[in-house]
Amino acid sequence: MTPITQPTDMRTQMDELAALARELLPSMHDAHSGLYAQKVEWTNDGGRRLGSNRLYSAMTAIGLGRDNAVRNDRSPVEGLDALHARAVAEPSTTGELATTVWALAESGDERLEEVLRLLESQLRPEAATSMELGLVLSALAATVETTASTSLVAPPATVAAAELLSRFSPSARLFRGSAWAPRPKRNLQWRMTSFASQVYPLLGLAELARSTATDPPAEILDAADRLVDLQGSLGQWWWIYSTRSGAVLEGYPVYSVHQHAMALMALAPLDNLGVRRYRSELALGVDWLFGSNELETSLVDFEHRRIARCIQRPGADADGPLGMSGQQWRGVVLHSWGLRGRRDGPAGDGFEVLWECRPYELGWLLYARSLIAGW
């Protein structure tokens, strides 16, 4: 069991986590490819870097760029050259292009407009996931901040925001993860949505409103309130929800990145806009990470310099669908269609810590820390 080391307040906790992230990220970067790893598996003696990932690399670069700006650090951000080269020369997903635009904007890179044109030419809002559309809007908001111009981003912002808002489910008070589809084309996950499918739309729509000095749409306020209503008693930000009722279909894995970064990315912008205040709920979520959780163990191990990925159910597959084993995933799908009840284990029983980390988690941590700099 990792000893519990819990600083006295969220600001202090986030400062300590940010310092650890800055220390760990260089070891996750591969100088040969110019990209960050897919993940690192931790041991008591260090970590083993596995694979590479463009999307994770761009997310990490976003966090580093924002962190440098906040600290007035002019150090170059690792990975921007590799990300730009791949954006202009290789097939790219919407998420890869959006996060590359965003990373270039955060660093004030002159190649921003080139990749922005690529994103606009390839954007098909109805085919993108809600996560991707949220990333697009965040990238466009960062572009407005960098260029002081809304004309560059107005067309893609309008269509991406409209598509996202069409995915809001009034009965669930949450966003669906993909576009509406006629019944024969719906996949097995049609009645499920995720925490990530709320975070990125909330962030993107709120940041676009801030950067363009417009009012945030009512749907994101409703979704934010719903997430807070459903937060676990120990501060958990749960994973999978029903698109019909908004009820939690499966809480696990509970990811560290949700607790220390993505919940802040979803909710802190609304606080900064002056329309909502969720500081106590966010602080409770960070406390979960430091040991106020199901296993009463800290997922932040300062002695061995590492942060765990999540608390998960035994047998989960970190690289499987939604971070679950095939059997666990099928059970959640059945539950979403009303064919099986939700499974909850008693506190401290039937859970385990996964000691690995993906670099974007630390990039988002740095980004989230910047959002609360003025608190």
Sequence and secondary structure as in RCSB ss.txt:
>XXXX:A:sequence
MTPITQPTDMRTQMDELAALARELLPSMHDAHSGLYAQKVEWTNDGGRRLGSNRLYSAMTAIGLGRDNAVRNDRS
PVEGLDALHARAVAEPSTTGELATTVWALAESGDERLEEVLRLLESQLRPEAATSMELGLVLSALAATVETTAST
SLVAPPATVAAAELLSRFSPSARLFRGSAWAPRPKRNLQWRMTSFASQVYPLLGLAELARSTATDPPAEILDAAD
RLVDLQGSLGQWWWIYSTRSGAVLEGYPVYSVHQHAMALMALAPLDNLGVRRYRSELALGVDWLFGSNELETSLV
DFEHRRIARCIQRPGADADGPLGMSGQQWRGVVLHSWGLRGRRDGPAGDGFEVLWECRPYELGWLLYARSLIAGW
>XXXX:A:secstr
       SSHHHHHHHHHHHHHHHGGGGB TTTSSB SEEEEETTEEEEE   HHHHHHHHHHHHHHHHHTT   
  TTHHHHHHHHHHS   HHHHHHHHHHHHHTT TTHHHHHHHHHHH  GGGS HHHHHHHHHHHHHHHHHHS S
TTTHHHHHHHHHHHHHTEETTTTEE SS    GGG  TTTTEEESHHHHHHHHHHHHHHHHTT    HHHHHHHH
HHHHH  TTS   SEEETTT  EEE  SEEHHIIIIIHHHHHHHHHHHTS   HHHHHHHHHHHTT STT   SE
ETTTTEE  EEE TT  TTSGGGS HHHHHHHHHHHTTSS      TTSS EEE EE HHHHHHHHHHHHHTTT 
